Amino acid sequence: MTTIRTEPLTQAAFAPFGDVLEASGDFRLINQGFCQRHHDRAHLDFGTDARAGISIFKAVPRQFPYLLDLVERHPDGSQAFVPMSADPFLVIVAPDEGGRPGTPRAFVTNGIQGVNFHRNTWHGVLTPLAEPGLFAVIDRIGPTPNLEEFPFAEPYLITPA
């Protein structure tokens, strides 16, 4: 079994797979100067026959070492995970290699970051590391299925850095 060590989530490392959602970098002040607006942080993509929807997910927390035996992707739209608590979570992605996932990478958020997976990006399931495991999920709502799963024949073991 191949072991993959986690790495911190940064926009530079995550860029091939999507967007890191965080309050950093340029902003403008709004609300009489009491609020920083970090504008347009994700490329949301839902196609022409669908709309954006916001769902609430409550996932069971996982722990290390984590056995990765399945990834998924959404061929018709992006998907964003926005935590509703200030707890780190595990983010797993893999490059596409001829329609199949390549070697996965594993990131751990800093507790106040979310992610937006670009359309057709292989990624792990929602993997909180602490209770309550509550997330707002922004993704495609449309008339056709938007999920492809890939079970690994040989699972990966994810361990902390």
C-alpha positions as semicolon CSV with decimal commas, in nm:
position;residue;x (nm);y (nm);z (nm)
1;M;0,000;0,000;0,000
2;T;0,133;0,342;-0,095
3;T;0,148;0,605;0,178
4;I;0,075;0,971;0,100
5;R;0,170;1,240;0,350
6;T;-0,046;1,548;0,382
7;E;0,069;1,896;0,298
8;P;-0,069;2,237;0,400
9;L;-0,337;2,375;0,169
10;T;-0,207;2,670;-0,033
11;Q;-0,348;2,833;-0,345
12;A;-0,027;2,767;-0,538
13;A;-0,022;2,393;-0,461
14;F;-0,398;2,353;-0,513
15;A;-0,428;2,566;-0,832
16;P;-0,434;2,273;-1,080
17;F;-0,742;2,133;-0,901
18;G;-0,943;2,437;-0,795
19;D;-0,957;2,741;-0,570
20;V;-0,872;2,792;-0,204
21;L;-1,140;2,998;-0,032
22;E;-0,986;3,220;0,233
23;A;-0,973;3,579;0,352
24;S;-0,624;3,668;0,231
25;G;-0,468;3,904;-0,019
26;D;-0,643;4,201;-0,177
27;F;-0,975;4,321;-0,040
28;R;-1,196;4,625;-0,031
29;L;-1,368;4,765;0,273
30;I;-1,748;4,761;0,281
31;N;-2,020;4,809;0,545
32;Q;-1,890;5,147;0,659
33;G;-1,536;5,010;0,687
34;F;-1,624;4,723;0,922
35;C;-1,594;4,440;0,670
36;Q;-1,325;4,322;0,428
37;R;-1,463;4,190;0,100
38;H;-1,223;3,939;-0,056
39;H;-1,394;3,945;-0,393
40;D;-1,466;3,665;-0,643
41;R;-1,252;3,388;-0,491
42;A;-1,375;3,090;-0,695
43;H;-1,451;2,995;-1,053
44;L;-1,800;2,848;-1,020
45;D;-1,903;2,650;-1,327
46;F;-2,247;2,489;-1,357
47;G;-2,292;2,462;-1,734
48;T;-2,583;2,600;-1,932
49;D;-2,863;2,364;-1,829
50;A;-2,823;2,394;-1,452
51;R;-2,804;2,639;-1,164
52;A;-2,604;2,685;-0,847
53;G;-2,745;2,530;-0,534
54;I;-2,640;2,546;-0,171
55;S;-2,678;2,227;0,032
56;I;-2,576;2,152;0,390
57;F;-2,367;1,837;0,445
58;K;-2,306;1,678;0,785
59;A;-2,020;1,429;0,755
60;V;-1,878;1,187;1,008
61;P;-1,529;1,298;1,118
62;R;-1,239;1,076;1,013
63;Q;-0,895;1,031;1,164
64;F;-0,540;0,953;1,060
65;P;-0,424;0,726;0,920
66;Y;-0,699;0,755;0,660
67;L;-0,758;0,480;0,404
68;L;-0,835;0,629;0,062
69;D;-1,014;0,377;-0,156
70;L;-1,243;0,599;-0,366
71;V;-1,237;0,933;-0,547
72;E;-1,507;1,106;-0,744
73;R;-1,551;1,388;-0,992
74;H;-1,830;1,604;-1,126
75;P;-1,804;1,629;-1,507
76;D;-2,077;1,892;-1,543
77;G;-1,995;2,140;-1,268
78;S;-1,768;2,268;-0,996
79;Q;-1,822;2,187;-0,627
80;A;-1,726;2,400;-0,327
81;F;-1,690;2,285;0,035
82;V;-1,723;2,570;0,287
83;P;-1,682;2,460;0,651
84;M;-1,934;2,591;0,901
85;S;-1,690;2,555;1,192
86;A;-1,327;2,658;1,235
87;D;-1,183;2,306;1,218
88;P;-0,928;2,165;0,973
89;F;-1,044;1,910;0,718
90;L;-0,871;1,676;0,476
91;V;-0,880;1,761;0,103
92;I;-0,772;1,490;-0,142
93;V;-0,731;1,549;-0,516
94;A;-0,579;1,362;-0,809
95;P;-0,480;1,467;-1,159
96;D;-0,669;1,315;-1,449
97;E;-0,461;1,067;-1,646
98;G;-0,655;0,954;-1,951
99;G;-0,993;0,953;-1,780
100;R;-0,864;0,788;-1,461
101;P;-0,723;0,946;-1,145
102;G;-0,346;0,968;-1,116
103;T;-0,152;0,964;-0,789
104;P;-0,351;1,151;-0,523
105;R;-0,234;1,448;-0,320
106;A;-0,365;1,519;0,028
107;F;-0,397;1,864;0,187
108;V;-0,507;1,974;0,532
109;T;-0,684;2,308;0,567
110;N;-0,585;2,552;0,839
111;G;-0,935;2,552;0,988
112;I;-1,058;2,870;0,817
113;Q;-1,024;2,770;0,452
114;G;-1,271;2,621;0,209
115;V;-1,213;2,474;-0,136
116;N;-1,377;2,486;-0,477
117;F;-1,304;2,187;-0,700
118;H;-1,301;2,277;-1,067
119;R;-1,530;2,086;-1,301
120;N;-1,409;1,730;-1,371
121;T;-1,146;1,727;-1,092
122;W;-1,093;1,394;-0,917
123;H;-1,131;1,444;-0,542
124;G;-1,191;1,254;-0,222
125;V;-1,518;1,259;-0,035
126;L;-1,589;1,523;0,227
127;T;-1,349;1,438;0,509
128;P;-1,378;1,645;0,827
129;L;-1,123;1,575;1,101
130;A;-1,342;1,701;1,391
131;E;-1,703;1,742;1,496
132;P;-1,943;1,878;1,387
133;G;-1,844;1,801;1,025
134;L;-2,089;2,062;0,899
135;F;-2,034;2,222;0,557
136;A;-2,216;2,442;0,310
137;V;-2,171;2,284;-0,033
138;I;-2,221;2,492;-0,346
139;D;-2,263;2,281;-0,656
140;R;-2,462;2,212;-0,970
141;I;-2,835;2,147;-0,954
142;G;-2,954;2,018;-1,289
143;P;-3,151;1,756;-1,480
144;T;-2,863;1,515;-1,550
145;P;-2,631;1,314;-1,321
146;N;-2,310;1,487;-1,226
147;L;-2,110;1,221;-1,043
148;E;-1,847;0,972;-1,151
149;E;-1,683;0,750;-0,887
150;F;-1,354;0,563;-0,915
151;P;-1,269;0,289;-0,661
152;F;-0,896;0,225;-0,632
153;A;-0,795;-0,141;-0,674
154;E;-0,512;-0,074;-0,427
155;P;-0,602;0,183;-0,158
156;Y;-0,372;0,461;-0,041
157;L;-0,285;0,533;0,322
158;I;-0,300;0,905;0,407
159;T;-0,089;1,013;0,704
160;P;-0,017;1,357;0,853
161;A;0,298;1,542;0,745
